[in-house]
Amino acid sequence: MNDSDNHIKIGAYVYPGWHACSERDSKFPAGWSEWDLVLNAPKRFPDHNQPRLPVNGPYDDSVPSTANKQVGLARKYGVDFFVHSCFWSRGKRVFEAALDDGFLGADGGGDFPFSLMWANRMPRGVLPVKHKSGHNIAPGRLVYTDPNDFVELIKFLEERYFSRPNYFRINGMPLFSIFDSTFFLRQLGDGLASLAIHKAKDYLRRKGYPGLHLMAINPAPAKIDEFKKAGFDSISHYVWLPDWKGEYQQDYGKLVNKRSSEWKGFADKSQLTYFPSVSPGWDATPRAAAKGYHRPEQYPWWPVVVNEDPELFYDFLGRAIRYTKEFNNPQLSFIASWNEWSEGHYLEPDKRFGNAWLEAVRKAKQDVV
């Protein structure tokens, strides 16, 4: 699917962690999934909006019927393409069944457009997270690469995904994003990062593509001017909502004002196109141990966004659409996410608001001219 018109397109990130996975099954009780965290999430303070429950209950995202329902809702309410997270560590893959067996399975997502975001860190081996001093990201979760490995990743993705007619492209180039783009740059260093990207783009050109549109997600402010010279084509965020060093409970409406005021600065400082990414909320406490643990000022205990509301989300997405209409070509905006229930950001119908998050997407696309 090639983005070649001037209409706004909305991409929603898809979290693939809702099915059995051998990597997890070796570390958790048989049959365990993150739904256990979501469905049994305790309240951490009075009026805490937990647990957050899907209208139709938990699902298995590795079966095509789940993807079929998700795509049906996306088409109905104005989400134009999905951005599936893909895990890769030197050929090792995790949670791939959501994409390969579910979305791409017979009677799954059909011809609905999709792109990929490389989740360049491995899933947690302990959930809920127990507080302990030391690394916030366990060293074993970090995914290291090099120019040859990065090209192998791109070769694999081209064969399996980029070559499909419904893969989302920008000016003929597959759209591919890197979740922890800052770690990618720091781990490789400027020279090797540039070489890896150059070799990957050159490989795709030799395969007949005009190139690769590479998007940097979550760029660190201290390195934001390095992404362009490394070869990235645009920048964005996954969830850009809470103030990670702010107070424990943070008001959604105030954060909407704060975050939407920062988009132009990201573009100016990076000298790259900045595609806004908006979120309907944030609350990762389902992933945090409760009994016997206090709230340290770190993920997943801290912070919690409160007072989220579909009307405020409609305003947030409307701002993103207006921004991208004014400054960006192509006109893309992103939503994080479609279904990361265990972090409290999702568009799928819940028991509190029903379809209101999705209605906000449809209304924002219709109302912003």
Buried (B, 14 or more C-beta within 10 A) or exposed (E): BBBEEEEBBBBBBBBBBBBEBEBBEEEBEEEBBBBBBBBEBEEBEEEBBBBBBBEEEBBBBBBBEBBBEBBEBBEEBBBBBBBBBBBBBEEEBBBBBBBBBBBBBEEBBBEBBBBBBBBBBBBBEEBBBEEEEEEEEBEEBBBEBBBEBBBBBBBBBBEBBBEBEBBBBBEEBBBBBBBBBBBBBBBBEEEBBBBBBBBBBEBBEEEEBBBBBBBBBBBBEEBBEBBBEBBBBBBBBBBBBBEEEBEEBBBBBEBBEBBBEEBEEBBEBBEBBBBBBBBBBBBBBBBBBBEEBEBEEBBBBBBBBBBBBBEBBBBBBBBBBBBBBEBBEBBBBBBBBBBBBBBBBBBBBBEEBEBBBBBBBBBBBEEBE
